[in-house]
Amino acid sequence: MTAPLAAILGAVAGEPRTPAELARTLGSSEAALAGMLRTLQAGGYVQEAAPQTEGCACGPCALKSMCRNAGGEAAPLHLLRLTTRGEAYLKRLG
């Protein structure tokens, strides 16, 4: 995997992020980031932390305690989180 994709994984690790937050963190535009996020999603490295049940915006996410949407009444943001495969890849890099 190329360095920019690994940088995105590192930015998502530990806290679900929106594409806009990732773009700011990485000094990129959302348009440029969109293609890389599609590549990571297609490869099974990231997934959307999508609503699963009422009252919980993140379902069975291991990062639920850190998520700004958990238990909130606001509409969920389009949050991305690492999959098990993404976490394993980052561990191999470290």
N, C-alpha and C positions, 0 to 999 in steps of 0.2 A: 504494500500500500504506500502511496506517495506521502510525503511530508505534510502537504496541506490537509489531506484527509485525516491523517493522524492528529494534526493540530485541532481539527474540529472535534474529534473524539475526546481529546483531552479537555476541551472547553465544556463539553457536555457532561463529562464525568463528575459525579458528586452532586450535581444539581440540575434538574430539568431546566431547559432553556428554550426560549422562543427563537425563531429564525432572526428576528430583529435584534435580540440580545446577543446572539452569536455573531452577527455581522458587526455590531459595535465592538464586542470583545476582540474579534479577530482583525479589525480594521479593514473590513470588506464591505461590499454592497450586498443587499439581500438578493439582488438578481444574480450576482456572481456566485453567491453561496448556494442558491437554489439547486443548481446542477450537481454540486458536490453532495448536498444533502440527499438528493434522489439516488445518487450512486451508493452512498452509505446505507440508505434504507433498502435499496434493492439487494445489497450484499448482506443484509441482516445485521448490520452493526448498530443502527439506531432505529427507534420506533416512536410513534407518537404516544405520549402519555395521555390517552384519550379517556373521556368519561366512561365508566363501566356500569356504575349503579348510582341511584339517587343519593345525595348526601356525601358522595365521595367523588372527587374529580379525577382521581388517578387509579382507581381499582387496586389491584394487588401489587402496586409498585413498591419496591424496597426503599424508595426515597420519599415516600408519602409524608413523613414527618418534616421534611424540608420544603415541601411543595407549597407555594403560595396559594394554590387553588383548592387544596384539600379542606373540605368542610365549609368552604365559602359559598356565598350565594351568587357571586359574580359568575358570568359566563366563563367557562374555562378557556384559557389561552391555548394556542396550538403549541404545546410543549413537546420537546423531544427529549428522549432519554436513551441511555445506552441499553442495548440488549446484552444478554449473557455473552454472546459472541464478541461484541464490542468491548466489554469489560475484559475478557480473556486476551484480546489483542493488545490492549493497553498494558496488561500485566507482562506480556511477552516483551514489550518495548522497554519496560522499566527495568 
